[in-house]
């Protein structure tokens, strides 16, 4: 950790720890997924937490003369009852987990065959570790539990305060006293001596998560999710080594319990590419375990691309934040990947097609390789104000996709028509707007991001406006969360939020409501990154449609596969099915024929996916503005 | 080994081109310039050829945007960057004279330039430069490998026919394409170069360019009549009858 890069997490330490402990006590970080598993984890968690006390009491019982707990009054009875019940909880929980890992073996615990694994992991290290930890817990708690039944046998009868041990009692009532005494000693040693045996292994095992996870949760990032860390050293941005990562991301490897929840929700892993965020954390940990002395002496300088994650995997990430959001111990594998990208891009190591796009973004200010003068071509015949020339209430930062992409411009025009019909005083920057750079930053081209942002900020300084509106969640995220660090502070609003405002304020009258049902896809950069879930839903329902949720919705939404610059990259050869196509099938599975989006990139991705997956006839992809436009009864103007 | 790469900016064809009021040149008022893409390939080939001990020097004539161009070349890995001053930008002949003067002062083994550019479709710069310097020249080169005292050069002919040449060094090569796509220079690295590296300046005399071709008129291509999509055979028949064919 000491070799990692600085990151300040020392503010409000007491609050941080109090909150983390409370969350852990409530088992809240687990709550996003796997409800059945969580119940059994909760069994073990409470049982094991109580066992801290049990172990202390047991030691005292052995070393303090006449210290006993059976038939010793209400306090001891209460303690016994809890110890007895929690023992069974832990045993049941642990058996569940061992059964799951070794008998039912759910597929989510496995890695795609093309994922880079540390040799120790490839050799089944995680399973072995699970077996050792599981065996330890079973023996430790099991012996203590059997031990208390033996003590009952010695004491001469069942005790209602030790209900489950009393059930075991008949097994031992026939035992002769000498043997009984020996066996009690043996179970005591198995329960407590085993801890001593396990201690040296403990820091190397995944079991250490019970210590590290609360610390990791307490010291988590508190800046907005959508704001990446600044580059530490502009002369060598990013990192390909553990030592070059911010220290909390080194700590992540120790907090990891190897549950693979992250790759279960990862669109890249799900679609068959060689990326598993889980493998990344596990590989880091195995590397540290295997090279502990070397790492401590000369630093963690080995290239992570050799042991932790393959370059192909680095370029498969969609920066959708699902892995970070789902992680119960507060790990941030995505941030490691973005640091790796910064370093790779700085050394010019990137897919060829990405270089082309970045060049175009640098030269033209857009990713389409188009003249930037054609950016406002979509406004033809719409009579939209130029925000550079006159003051407006609302400055519409249109963004690349909404301006240039052919599947988006019809939608963009509708936004303008709705705003005009609602009497909103708005304007666009007719000349000079450049890509906001959100995804440029996420592919790791920090310098280009800064250059784009500086040019946009300079341009915005010359305009007079109250608020900025955008339809593109990526643009929204950059303007709202990342421009402030470069001196651009604005009030930014997503059009979904604005539409709700206008509907509630009466400026938009939905006089021709629609009928039927529809589902909505939460864009990553609107939902997970910026917490806007309700506004688009409100718009949909106000337009008269019944909303049917897909199984993965709101913060568990499944990325369309375009984020983090993927929209510019070719699909990986190993991709089995595009995330966007899976999502279309998910929508069909809930029985809707309308797939609603609130992001220009989603419009592109899902219109394509509906075609390529052969479902074009069954489902139509629409933007929420299509509904509003239609429910307002606006007659569009042909471009 | 010492390799020189000649770079120049050309109008970006992504923008709409307009002819200026003289009717003989492009209106540069609204024009945006970018590195000639063949020069980018020449630079890439030079960087691929250049090893640890070799020197790759990027040269460009003084002009708007050329400093950034040279810093970008440094960011990509060029060892030095030189800007030639004292030259009036003109046709390929004048440019060749200026580069010849600059290159004469140091002994380069290889001089690479893009095979052509949007304002030099005949690809004259390379051959003219070679003539001025009395060096051998091969154009439309798609691959170079340096041998003892010479180089093996692949040249592409029309119809995909490839030829292999042995060239004695020093030589001038007009590069059609490098063996890898030109690398991307990260903006942070270019910015870093702008802060730390310096571009050398070399004044060359304004000697004439010799024979130059002269542009007498420039005009956008005439737009042909638009195509008409026919719905069925009957419609086709009607058109043919109308033309008196059927």
Boltz contact constraints between the chains, C-beta under 6 A:
constraints:
  - contact:
      token1: [A, 237]
      token2: [B, 188]
      max_distance: 6.0
  - contact:
      token1: [A, 345]
      token2: [B, 186]
      max_distance: 6.0
  - contact:
      token1: [A, 346]
      token2: [B, 186]
      max_distance: 6.0
  - contact:
      token1: [A, 348]
      token2: [B, 183]
      max_distance: 6.0
  - contact:
      token1: [A, 348]
      token2: [B, 184]
      max_distance: 6.0
  - contact:
      token1: [A, 352]
      token2: [B, 181]
      max_distance: 6.0
  - contact:
      token1: [A, 355]
      token2: [B, 184]
      max_distance: 6.0
  - contact:
      token1: [A, 358]
      token2: [B, 184]
      max_distance: 6.0
  - contact:
      token1: [A, 363]
      token2: [B, 34]
      max_distance: 6.0
  - contact:
      token1: [A, 371]
      token2: [B, 14]
      max_distance: 6.0
  - contact:
      token1: [A, 371]
      token2: [B, 15]
      max_distance: 6.0
  - contact:
      token1: [A, 446]
      token2: [B, 188]
      max_distance: 6.0
  - contact:
      token1: [A, 447]
      token2: [B, 186]
      max_distance: 6.0
  - contact:
      token1: [A, 447]
      token2: [B, 187]
      max_distance: 6.0
  - contact:
      token1: [A, 447]
      token2: [B, 188]
      max_distance: 6.0
  - contact:
      token1: [A, 447]
      token2: [B, 191]
      max_distance: 6.0
  - contact:
      token1: [A, 448]
      token2: [B, 187]
      max_distance: 6.0
  - contact:
      token1: [A, 451]
      token2: [B, 187]
      max_distance: 6.0
